[in-house]
Amino acid sequence: MRRHQLAIQLKTPAQIEKMRAAGLVVAAALAKMRDAVAPGVSTAELDAIAESVIREAGAVPSFKGYHGFPASICSSVNEQIVHAIPSPKQVLRDGDIISIDCGAVLDGWHGDAAVTVPVGEVRPELLRMAQVAEDAMWAGIAAAARGAASGRGRLTDISYAVESAVRHGGRYGIVDGYGGHGIGTEMHQDPHVLNHGRPGRGPRLVPGLALAIEPMITIGSPRTMELDDGWTVVTRDGSVAVHVEHSMAILEDGVWVLTAEDGGRNRLGNLVSSLAAVG
């Protein structure tokens, strides 16, 4: 059987700067939505905020119309893992936890990121899980930077770092079948980035590679099912899930977290490219 030949798009520094512009639009939209999250707010209201921020920046929502998806964000609450459709009927309640996934395309280049946000007073174990997912995402990004710097890094070094951070954080389910991806002139490109696996496999981590890193973990079983709307993915056992994501690019002297306002410097320090300081 012939193996699938990956079509990996490597970007120039100038193209990565364009992706940074799209990433900052996504960052602004997520920041505005994070501030708006509160009991009584509907997920449709959050979607309207995102679309307004994106279009005012001269960009277009990546998600809206993508394979027929009807909204500008995915708004996944509690047991919903990813791809939940915003609705005026879904009103946030005290104690909920919501994962908001947002994408924008600007001048033909995509940005994609997700945050998990507590609603009011949330159980400490759920806040802890959200922090573990966040730490695992940054561990994956750091692994990409170190692997590229060594000249020996492979794609699954990221997967291994994410999984190791999750396992270190506690007994959580790592959602299978969903993960990160290449990003550039399309929102989803090769390669697929699993959130688990052995290191040292797959394509090399080289300058010009842009990836979205996105852990999805659950407080119970990682088994999933898709709802009848054809989009929303939920935990089969009804346990709460969280999802976080950043888009990043590898440059000659480090990585640039394109959807982080500071380019990733606060979490990664000297692993961040010098281009991030001026971009």
C-alpha positions in Angstrom: 0.0 0.0 0.0 1.4 3.4 -1.0 1.8 5.8 2.0 0.3 9.2 1.8 2.8 11.8 0.6 2.6 14.9 2.8 2.3 18.2 1.1 4.0 20.5 3.6 4.1 24.2 2.8 7.2 26.0 4.0 7.0 29.7 4.4 9.5 32.5 4.0 10.1 35.0 6.8 8.0 37.6 4.9 5.1 35.2 4.6 5.4 34.3 8.3 5.1 38.1 9.0 1.8 38.0 7.1 0.6 35.1 9.2 1.6 37.1 12.3 -0.8 39.8 11.2 -3.6 37.3 10.9 -2.6 35.8 14.2 -2.9 39.1 16.0 -6.4 39.5 14.6 -7.3 36.2 16.2 -5.6 37.2 19.4 -7.7 40.4 19.6 -10.9 38.5 18.9 -10.2 35.9 21.6 -9.3 38.7 24.1 -12.5 40.5 23.5 -14.5 37.3 23.9 -12.7 36.3 27.0 -13.6 39.6 28.6 -17.3 39.0 27.6 -17.6 35.5 29.0 -20.0 35.6 32.0 -23.1 33.9 33.3 -26.1 34.9 31.1 -24.1 35.5 27.9 -25.0 33.3 24.9 -22.5 31.6 22.7 -24.2 33.5 19.8 -23.2 36.8 21.4 -19.6 35.6 21.6 -19.7 34.7 17.9 -21.0 38.2 17.0 -18.1 39.7 19.0 -15.6 37.6 17.1 -17.0 38.4 13.7 -17.1 42.1 14.4 -13.4 42.2 15.6 -12.2 40.1 12.6 -14.1 42.1 10.0 -13.1 45.5 11.5 -9.5 44.4 11.1 -10.0 43.9 7.4 -9.9 40.1 7.8 -12.5 37.3 7.2 -13.5 34.6 9.7 -11.8 31.4 8.6 -14.5 29.2 10.0 -17.6 30.8 8.5 -18.6 28.7 5.5 -15.8 26.2 6.0 -17.4 23.0 4.7 -20.7 24.7 5.5 -19.9 25.7 9.1 -22.3 28.5 10.0 -20.4 30.6 12.4 -17.1 32.5 13.1 -16.2 30.5 16.2 -16.5 27.1 17.7 -18.0 27.5 21.2 -17.6 24.2 23.1 -19.1 24.2 26.6 -18.4 21.6 29.3 -18.7 18.1 27.7 -18.4 19.6 24.2 -14.8 19.1 23.0 -14.6 20.9 19.7 -16.6 22.3 16.8 -19.7 23.3 18.7 -21.9 25.7 16.8 -22.8 29.0 18.7 -26.5 29.5 19.5 -28.6 32.1 21.1 -30.2 29.2 23.0 -26.9 28.2 24.6 -26.5 30.6 27.5 -23.5 30.3 29.8 -24.1 29.5 33.4 -22.1 29.9 36.6 -19.7 27.0 36.8 -19.5 26.3 33.1 -16.2 26.1 31.2 -16.0 27.1 27.6 -13.4 26.5 24.9 -13.5 29.1 22.2 -11.8 28.3 18.9 -11.3 31.2 16.4 -9.7 31.7 13.0 -9.1 34.6 10.6 -7.7 35.0 7.2 -5.9 38.2 6.3 -4.3 38.9 2.9 -4.6 35.2 2.1 -2.9 33.9 5.3 -4.6 32.2 8.2 -4.4 32.4 12.0 -6.0 29.9 14.3 -6.1 29.7 18.1 -8.3 28.6 21.0 -8.7 29.4 24.7 -10.6 27.8 27.6 -12.3 30.2 29.8 -14.1 29.7 33.2 -17.6 31.1 33.6 -18.0 32.5 37.1 -17.0 30.2 39.9 -15.7 27.0 38.4 -14.7 23.8 40.2 -10.9 23.8 41.1 -10.4 20.4 39.3 -11.6 21.9 36.1 -9.4 25.0 36.4 -6.5 22.6 37.0 -7.3 20.6 33.9 -7.4 23.8 31.8 -4.0 24.8 33.2 -2.6 21.4 32.4 -3.8 21.7 28.7 -2.3 25.2 28.5 1.1 23.9 29.9 1.0 20.9 27.5 0.5 23.2 24.5 3.5 25.3 25.5 5.5 22.2 26.1 4.8 21.2 22.6 5.8 24.6 21.2 9.0 24.5 23.2 9.8 21.0 21.9 9.4 22.4 18.3 11.9 25.2 19.1 14.4 22.9 20.7 14.1 20.3 17.9 14.6 22.8 15.2 17.6 24.3 17.0 19.3 20.9 17.3 18.7 20.1 13.6 17.4 16.7 14.7 13.9 17.5 15.7 10.9 15.5 14.3 7.2 16.2 14.2 6.3 13.6 16.9 8.7 15.3 19.3 5.9 17.8 19.7 3.3 15.1 20.2 5.5 13.4 22.8 6.0 16.6 24.7 2.3 17.4 24.8 1.5 13.9 26.0 4.2 13.9 28.6 3.0 17.2 30.0 -0.6 16.0 30.3 0.5 12.7 32.0 2.7 14.7 34.4 -0.3 16.9 35.2 -2.7 14.2 36.2 -5.0 11.4 35.1 -6.7 13.0 32.1 -8.0 11.6 28.8 -6.2 12.7 25.7 -8.7 12.9 22.9 -7.7 10.8 19.9 -8.4 11.5 16.3 -8.3 15.3 16.7 -5.2 17.4 17.0 -3.1 20.1 15.5 -2.2 20.8 11.9 -0.1 22.7 9.4 -1.4 26.2 8.7 -0.7 28.8 6.0 -2.6 29.7 2.9 -5.2 27.2 4.1 -6.5 26.8 7.6 -5.8 23.0 7.7 -2.7 21.7 6.0 -0.3 18.8 6.3 1.1 17.6 8.7 -1.4 16.4 11.3 0.0 16.9 14.8 -1.2 14.3 17.2 -1.3 15.1 20.9 0.4 11.8 21.8 3.0 9.4 20.4 6.6 8.4 20.5 9.3 11.0 19.7 11.7 11.0 16.7 9.2 10.3 13.9 7.7 12.2 11.0 8.9 15.2 9.1 11.8 17.2 10.3 11.2 20.4 12.2 12.7 23.0 9.9 12.6 26.8 9.4 9.4 27.8 7.5 7.2 25.2 9.1 4.0 26.6 10.6 1.8 24.6 12.8 -1.2 24.9 15.0 -0.6 23.0 18.3 -3.9 22.2 20.1 -4.2 19.8 23.0 -7.7 18.5 23.9 -8.1 16.7 27.2 -11.0 15.4 29.3 -11.5 14.8 33.0 -13.0 11.4 32.2 -12.9 9.0 29.3 -11.3 10.3 26.0 -13.9 8.5 23.9 -16.0 10.8 21.7 -19.1 11.0 19.6 -20.4 13.5 17.1 -23.9 15.0 17.6 -26.6 15.0 15.0 -25.7 18.5 13.8 -22.7 16.9 12.1 -20.2 19.2 13.9 -20.3 19.1 17.6 -17.9 16.6 19.2 -18.7 15.6 22.8 -17.3 13.2 25.4 -19.1 9.9 25.2 -19.3 9.7 29.0 -20.4 13.3 29.5 -17.3 14.4 31.3 -15.9 17.9 30.9 -13.3 18.7 28.2 -10.9 21.5 27.5 -9.2 22.7 24.3 -6.4 25.3 23.8 -4.4 26.2 20.7 -1.8 28.5 19.3 -0.4 28.9 15.8 3.4 29.0 15.6 6.1 29.1 13.0 9.8 28.0 13.1 12.4 30.5 11.9 16.1 30.3 11.7 16.7 31.5 15.2 13.7 30.2 17.1 9.9 30.0 17.0 7.3 32.7 16.8 3.9 32.1 18.4 1.8 33.9 15.9 -1.4 34.1 17.9 0.2 35.1 21.2 0.3 38.9 21.7 3.9 38.7 22.9 4.9 36.2 20.3 5.4 33.6 23.0 8.3 35.4 24.8 6.7 35.2 28.3 6.4 31.4 28.2 9.4 30.5 26.0 12.0 33.1 26.7 15.1 32.8 24.5 13.5 30.1 22.4 11.5 32.9 20.6 12.9 34.2 17.3 14.3 37.7 17.2 11.8 38.4 14.5 9.1 38.3 17.1 10.6 41.4 18.8 10.1 43.5 15.8 7.0 41.9 14.2 
